[in-house]
Amino acid sequence: MSHLDKVKNGNGFIAALDQSGGSTPKALRLYGIAEDSYDTEEEMFDLVHQMRTRIVTSPAFTSDKILGAILFEQTMESKVDGKYTAEYLRDKGIAPFLKVDKGLADEENGVQLMKPMPELDELLDRANEHGIFGTKMRSVIHEANEGPIKEVVEQQFEIGKKILAKGLVPIIEPEVDINSKDKEKIEDILKVAILEELDKLEEGQDVMLKLTIPSVRNNFKELVDHKRVIRVVALSGGYSRATANELLKENEGIIASFSRGLTEGLSVDQTDEEFNNLLADSVEKIYDASVNKK
C-alpha cells in the first residue's frame, strides 16, 4: 500500500513529533529534563532527539496504529539507528511529514499568521531528498474576526500550493485557540473560509487539514467529505489526552494528530519497559478515538 493510500484510507493516526525551538524546553520539562540540564540550543536539540528516538524505536510505535509522523527540520537531518529519521519511519511503514513553518507572527486582529518562510523552496527540496511525504504549517486564531480568519486561511493555501507544486502533501493547520470565548463562532467562519479555498483547488491539488476538535459535534463533516481533502486530522491543542480522545470520538472521519496528547506521562527516568507500556497505552487510546466513533 502506498503512503497516500494508507494516509487517506488507513486506520490509525498521525504522531506529531515536531516541537521546535520555542516549544522544545516545555516538551523536555514534561519529559523530566529541566532547563538547567543543558546550556546550548544544540544540547537541547540533542536531548529532544533522544526523546523522539526513544519514541519511534519503541515496539509500541508501529504502522498498524500510526499512519504518519510529523518531524521537525533538525529531526529530519538527524539519524535513528544509523538511518535518517524519514528513512527509518518509511522502513517501518510510517509516512514522514515535515513541519515547514518558521513559527507564528505576533497576534494582530485576533489571529497569528505564519512568519515569512524565505527558505521554503530549499527546505522542500531537502524534504524531497529525504523522501518526506508531506508537510505541516500552523497558524492560530483567537477571535471571531471574519477578515483576519480569511487571511489566515488564504496564507495557508497560498503556501500549500507551493508545497503541492514540489510534489508534497501539505497539512493546512489553522488552529483555533481552545480557550477562546468565541470558539464555536470562529469554527463556523473558519469552515466557510476553508471550503472557499478548497473549491478553488484543481484536480490533483489534494490537501490535508489539521484542525482543533470542533465545539459542535461533526461541524467539520463537509471538510471531511470534500473531494480535495485527503484526510482531516485533529490537534490536541492543550486538552489532556483523555479529554481530546473523548471529543475526537464524537467526530466522524477525523483522526488524531496529537503531540502533547501522545507524549503525556512519558519520562526520561522510566525504564524501557515502563516507557514502552505507557506509550503503548497512549497509542491504543488515541487509535481507538481515531477509529471507533460514538
C-alpha positions as CSV (number, residue, x, y, z in Angstrom):
1,M,0.0,0.0,0.0
2,S,1.4,3.4,-0.9
3,H,1.8,6.1,1.8
4,L,-1.0,8.1,0.1
5,D,-3.4,5.1,0.2
6,K,-2.5,4.5,3.8
7,V,-2.8,8.1,5.0
8,K,-6.1,8.5,3.1
9,N,-7.8,5.3,4.0
10,G,-5.9,3.6,6.7
11,N,-7.0,3.0,10.3
12,G,-4.8,4.9,12.7
13,F,-3.5,8.4,13.5
14,I,-0.6,10.8,12.8
15,A,2.0,11.3,15.6
16,A,3.2,14.9,15.9
17,L,6.9,14.9,17.0
18,D,7.6,18.3,15.7
19,Q,8.2,20.5,18.7
20,S,10.6,23.3,17.6
21,G,12.8,25.9,19.2
22,G,10.1,27.6,21.1
23,S,8.2,24.6,22.4
24,T,11.2,22.2,23.0
25,P,12.0,23.4,26.5
26,K,8.4,22.7,27.6
27,A,8.4,19.3,25.9
28,L,11.7,18.4,27.7
29,R,10.4,19.7,31.0
30,L,7.3,17.5,30.7
31,Y,9.6,14.6,29.9
32,G,11.5,15.3,33.2
33,I,14.5,17.2,31.8
34,A,14.9,20.7,33.5
35,E,16.2,23.7,31.6
36,D,19.3,23.8,33.7
37,S,20.3,20.3,32.4
38,Y,21.6,21.9,29.1
39,D,23.4,25.1,28.2
40,T,23.2,25.4,24.4
41,E,20.5,25.0,21.8
42,E,22.5,22.2,20.3
43,E,22.4,20.3,23.6
44,M,18.7,20.9,23.9
45,F,18.1,19.5,20.4
46,D,20.3,16.5,21.1
47,L,18.2,15.8,24.2
48,V,14.9,16.1,22.4
49,H,16.2,13.9,19.6
50,Q,17.0,11.2,22.1
51,M,13.4,11.5,23.4
52,R,12.0,11.2,19.8
53,T,14.3,8.3,19.1
54,R,13.1,6.5,22.1
55,I,9.5,7.0,20.9
56,V,9.9,6.0,17.3
57,T,12.1,2.9,18.1
58,S,9.6,1.7,20.8
59,P,7.8,-1.5,20.0
60,A,4.6,0.5,20.7
61,F,5.3,2.8,17.7
62,T,4.1,0.7,14.8
63,S,2.5,1.2,11.4
64,D,-0.7,-0.8,12.3
65,K,-1.7,2.1,14.6
66,I,0.4,5.0,13.3
67,L,-0.1,6.2,9.7
68,G,2.4,9.0,9.8
69,A,4.7,11.1,12.0
70,I,5.5,14.9,11.8
71,L,9.1,15.8,12.2
72,F,11.0,19.0,13.0
73,E,13.6,20.0,10.5
74,Q,16.5,19.0,12.7
75,T,14.9,15.6,13.3
76,M,14.8,15.1,9.5
77,E,18.6,15.8,9.4
78,S,19.3,13.5,12.3
79,K,19.6,9.8,12.4
80,V,17.8,7.0,14.2
81,D,19.6,3.6,14.4
82,G,22.0,4.8,11.6
83,K,19.3,5.9,9.2
84,Y,18.0,9.4,8.6
85,T,14.7,9.7,10.5
86,A,12.4,9.8,7.5
87,E,14.0,6.7,6.0
88,Y,13.7,4.9,9.4
89,L,10.0,5.7,9.5
90,R,9.4,4.7,5.9
91,D,11.0,1.4,6.6
92,K,8.6,1.0,9.4
93,G,5.7,1.7,7.1
94,I,5.0,5.2,8.5
95,A,4.7,8.2,6.3
96,P,7.1,11.0,7.3
97,F,5.9,14.6,7.4
98,L,7.9,17.8,7.9
99,K,7.0,20.9,9.9
100,V,7.9,23.8,7.5
101,D,6.7,27.0,9.2
102,K,9.1,29.3,10.9
103,G,6.7,30.0,13.8
104,L,3.9,32.4,14.5
105,A,3.9,36.2,14.0
106,D,2.7,38.3,16.8
107,E,-1.1,38.4,17.4
108,E,-2.9,41.0,15.3
109,N,-6.7,41.4,14.9
110,G,-7.2,38.3,16.9
111,V,-5.1,36.0,14.7
112,Q,-1.5,34.9,14.4
113,L,-0.3,34.4,10.8
114,M,2.8,32.4,10.0
115,K,6.1,34.2,9.9
116,P,7.7,34.6,6.4
117,M,9.4,31.5,5.0
118,P,12.2,32.8,2.7
119,E,14.0,29.4,2.6
120,L,10.9,27.4,1.9
121,D,11.9,26.2,-1.6
122,E,15.3,25.0,-0.4
123,L,13.7,23.2,2.6
124,L,11.1,21.5,0.3
125,D,14.0,20.3,-2.0
126,R,15.7,18.8,1.1
127,A,12.5,17.2,2.2
128,N,12.2,15.5,-1.2
129,E,15.8,14.3,-1.0
130,H,14.9,12.7,2.4
131,G,11.8,11.1,0.9
132,I,9.3,13.2,3.0
133,F,5.7,12.5,2.1
134,G,4.0,15.8,3.3
135,T,4.4,19.0,5.3
136,K,2.7,20.8,8.2
137,M,2.4,24.5,9.0
138,R,0.5,26.2,11.8
139,S,-1.4,29.5,12.3
140,V,-3.6,30.3,15.3
141,I,-7.0,32.0,15.6
142,H,-8.0,33.6,18.9
143,E,-11.0,35.8,18.0
144,A,-14.1,35.6,15.7
145,N,-13.0,38.2,13.2
146,E,-14.0,37.2,9.7
147,G,-11.4,39.2,7.6
148,P,-8.4,38.1,9.6
149,I,-9.6,34.5,9.7
150,K,-9.9,34.6,5.9
151,E,-6.4,36.0,5.8
152,V,-5.0,33.1,7.9
153,V,-6.7,30.5,5.6
154,E,-5.6,32.3,2.4
155,Q,-2.0,32.4,3.6
156,Q,-2.1,28.7,4.4
157,F,-3.5,27.7,1.0
158,E,-1.1,30.0,-0.9
159,I,1.9,28.3,0.7
160,G,0.1,24.9,0.4
161,K,0.0,25.4,-3.4
162,K,3.8,25.9,-3.4
163,I,4.2,22.7,-1.4
164,L,1.9,20.8,-3.8
165,A,4.0,22.1,-6.7
166,K,7.0,20.3,-5.2
167,G,5.1,17.0,-5.1
168,L,4.5,17.0,-1.4
169,V,1.1,16.9,0.5
170,P,0.5,19.9,2.7
171,I,-1.2,19.7,6.1
172,I,-3.1,23.0,6.4
173,E,-3.3,23.9,10.1
174,P,-5.3,27.0,11.2
175,E,-5.6,26.1,14.9
176,V,-8.4,27.6,16.9
177,D,-7.5,28.6,20.5
178,I,-9.4,26.1,22.7
179,N,-9.7,28.9,25.4
180,S,-11.4,31.4,23.1
181,K,-14.8,32.6,24.3
182,D,-15.9,32.6,20.7
183,K,-14.6,29.2,19.7
184,E,-17.8,27.9,18.2
185,K,-18.3,31.1,16.1
186,I,-14.7,31.0,15.0
187,E,-15.2,27.5,13.7
188,D,-18.2,28.4,11.7
189,I,-16.3,31.3,10.0
190,L,-13.2,29.1,9.5
191,K,-15.2,26.3,7.9
192,V,-16.7,28.7,5.3
193,A,-13.2,30.2,4.6
194,I,-11.6,26.7,4.2
195,L,-14.4,25.5,1.9
196,E,-13.9,28.6,-0.3
197,E,-10.2,27.8,-0.7
198,L,-10.8,24.0,-1.3
199,D,-13.3,24.8,-4.1
200,K,-10.5,26.8,-5.9
201,L,-8.1,23.8,-5.9
202,E,-7.7,21.9,-9.1
203,E,-7.7,18.1,-9.8
204,G,-4.6,16.7,-8.2
205,Q,-4.2,19.5,-5.7
206,D,-5.3,17.5,-2.7
207,V,-4.5,18.6,0.9
208,M,-4.9,17.5,4.4
209,L,-6.4,19.6,7.2
210,K,-5.3,19.7,10.8
211,L,-7.9,21.4,13.0
212,T,-8.9,21.9,16.6
213,I,-11.6,19.5,17.6
214,P,-14.9,21.4,16.9
215,S,-17.2,22.5,19.8
216,V,-20.2,21.3,17.7
217,R,-20.1,17.6,17.0
218,N,-19.4,16.8,13.3
219,N,-19.2,20.5,12.4
220,F,-16.4,19.7,10.0
221,K,-18.1,16.9,8.2
222,E,-18.3,18.9,5.0
223,L,-14.5,19.3,5.1
224,V,-14.0,15.6,5.8
225,D,-16.2,14.8,2.8
226,H,-14.7,17.3,0.4
227,K,-13.1,15.7,-2.7
228,R,-9.9,17.8,-2.4
229,V,-9.3,16.7,1.2
230,I,-7.2,13.6,1.7
231,R,-7.8,13.5,5.5
232,V,-8.8,15.7,8.4
233,V,-6.7,15.3,11.5
234,A,-7.2,16.8,14.9
235,L,-4.7,18.5,17.2
236,S,-4.9,18.1,21.0
237,G,-4.4,21.8,21.4
238,G,-3.8,21.8,25.1
239,Y,-6.6,19.4,26.1
240,S,-5.5,16.4,28.2
241,R,-5.2,13.2,26.2
242,A,-8.4,11.8,27.9
243,T,-10.4,14.9,27.0
244,A,-9.0,15.1,23.5
245,N,-9.8,11.4,22.9
246,E,-13.4,11.8,24.2
247,L,-14.1,14.8,22.0
248,L,-12.4,13.1,19.0
249,K,-14.6,10.1,19.3
250,E,-17.7,12.2,18.6
251,N,-16.4,13.5,15.3
252,E,-16.8,11.1,12.3
253,G,-14.0,10.8,9.8
254,I,-11.5,12.8,11.9
255,I,-8.3,11.1,13.2
256,A,-5.8,12.4,15.8
257,S,-2.5,14.2,15.2
258,F,-1.6,14.7,18.8
259,S,1.8,16.0,20.1
260,R,1.5,16.6,23.9
261,G,-1.5,14.2,23.9
262,L,0.8,11.4,22.6
263,T,3.7,12.0,24.9
264,E,1.8,12.8,28.1
265,G,3.2,10.9,31.1
266,L,6.4,9.8,29.3
267,S,9.5,10.4,31.4
268,V,13.3,10.2,30.9
269,D,13.5,8.3,34.3
270,Q,11.2,5.5,33.2
271,T,12.7,2.1,32.5
272,D,12.3,1.0,28.9
273,E,9.5,-1.4,30.0
274,E,7.6,1.4,31.8
275,F,8.1,3.8,28.9
276,N,7.0,1.3,26.3
277,N,4.0,0.2,28.3
278,L,2.8,3.8,28.8
279,L,3.4,4.7,25.2
280,A,1.5,1.5,24.1
281,D,-1.4,2.6,26.3
282,S,-1.4,6.1,24.8
283,V,-1.2,4.8,21.2
284,E,-4.0,2.3,21.9
285,K,-6.3,5.0,23.3
286,I,-5.6,7.6,20.6
287,Y,-6.0,4.9,17.9
288,D,-9.4,3.9,19.5
289,A,-10.6,7.5,19.5
290,S,-9.5,7.9,15.8
291,V,-11.1,4.7,14.6
292,N,-14.0,3.8,16.8
293,K,-16.6,6.6,16.8
294,K,-19.5,7.0,19.1
